[in-house]
């Protein structure tokens, strides 16, 4: 093949890619071969330059299209996230929240109640509750409540759960308007203390939430009760690490769900309470039923203060007796200075000097009453 033929072949190839048509047949065929080849070389350079320019334009067009798609997606996500929070601060579409708490903190009760309330507020919403760690009385309570869009799966395995969602994943079916609760996370991660096991579990959850679901995993605290049980991957790969703390106040269980680590959407602060009854302990399905039905979100409550009061209940009762005895003896309220002195002299009260004043403030309207004395410039304490 001559140089002339090779040049023509290359021009044909470039012409197929470039919409610019170059009429190389118009070259005077009577010209010497070298001249014609030179002209063809000029055409080739022009076409290559035009081709590079077209490639550049195509690349820029694709980049701009991707940018527009990303901007549109960001706008959609922002609007969806703002308008579509199923449980504000806990269950957000396309996000995974990991909620941990100590045993007996009413995690299952309150999450179930919050989900059912969300279902009542949004008729398009449904909940898949995978209760791998729930008790038979809880199951009976859910059956008795009979919420048609709250689907409890208590007797299935993790393989059953994965098989259930495989159709969604394989066919890219959406899971919008769906809250998925995993109770508890340790069933999906075969080794809660294993880095790779937790990574695999988190990867699976991420695949599901990409379909639009809001996923809530329930977990436990570690042995010291300070953080979540498991490795750092749980916090790193979750969108929110939340903690639930609960205090018992007579016939009420009051819990606070708040940030327990990194939370992508900022601050979470949900205080929820329910009525509990010792009389129902012999019929736990009734206890569960009432606790779920009666749960309601309330204003901010200092759970730590309540827990502190509960822990110091015997001390508080002894202080209340000092206040009552003083009133009985003198017919007057006891001032703070005298009360602190008597508390420190009482061998049965185990409070440090720093703990006494906070304890006195914490017990107001629960163990005693208090007021300010303008005459003596002191706080006075009275029995309830």
C-alpha positions, 0 to 999 in steps of 0.5 A: 500500500502506497503512502497515498493509499494509507493517507486516504485510509486514515482520512476515511477512518477519521471521517467516520468519527468526525462529522466534518466531510473533507472532499479529498477527491477534489485534489488534482490527480495530475499533480505529482504523487508527493504533492498530492500526499502533502495536500492529504497530509494537510487535510489529515492535520486539519481533520485531527485538529477538528477531531480533537476539538469535537472530542473536547466538546463532547467531553465538556458536554458530558461533564456538564450533563453530569454536573446538572444531574448531580445538582438535580440529585442534590436538590432532590435529596435536599428536598426529600430529606427535609420533607420526607423525614419519617421520624425526625432525628431517627428515621430519614430516607436513604440513611442508616441510624444506629441506636444503642442503649443499655438493657431495660432502656425500652429500646424496642418499646419506644422505637415501635411506638415512634414507628407506629406514630409515623405510620399514623401521620403518613398513610403512604408509609410502611414499616418492616420490623425484623425482630430477631431479638424480641420476646413472645409477649411483644409479638402477642402485643403487636398482633393485638394492636394489629397495625396493618402497615406495621409488618413484624417479622419475628420468626425469620432468619437473616437469610430470610431477610436477605432473600426478601430484599434480594428482589428489590436489589436485583431489580432495582425496585424502590423502597421509598416510604419504608422504615426498616428496623433491625432488632438487633444489629448483632444478628446481621453482623455474625461477629459484633466485635469483628471489624470485617463482619461489621463492615459487611453488615454495613455494606449490605445496609448501604445497598438497601438504603440506596433504594430509598429506605430509612434503616434503624439498627438497634444495638447494645452498650458495651460492658461499661455502659458508656459506648456502643458494643462493637467496633469503630466501623459501626460509627464510621459507616452509619449516618447517625450514632444515637443513644437512648437513656431511660429513667423510671419515674413512678409509673412512667418510663421516660427516655431521651434519644440523643447524639451518641457519636457522629450524626450527619443531620446534626442534633437529635433530641427526642424525649418520649415517655410511656405509662408502665404498671407493675400490675401488668408484669404478670401479663407481659403482653398487656404491659407491652401493649399499653406501653406502646399505645401510651407512648408519646413525645414530650418536652425536654427532660433532664434524664441524667438528673432523673437517673441521679435522683433515682440512684440517690433515692435513699439519700434523698429520703433521709434528707426529706426526714431531716427537713420534716423533723426540723419543721416538726420541732421548730414549726419553721422551715430549715435554711440551707446552711443548717440543712447542709450542716445536719446532712454532713453530720448524718452518718447514714447519708453518703454524699460528698460536699460537692454533691449536697447542693445539687442533690438539694436542687434536684429534690425540689418538688419531688422530695421537698419544697423550697423558697428564697428568704429575702430576710435571711438571704437564704434558701429555705426548705419545707416538707412536701 
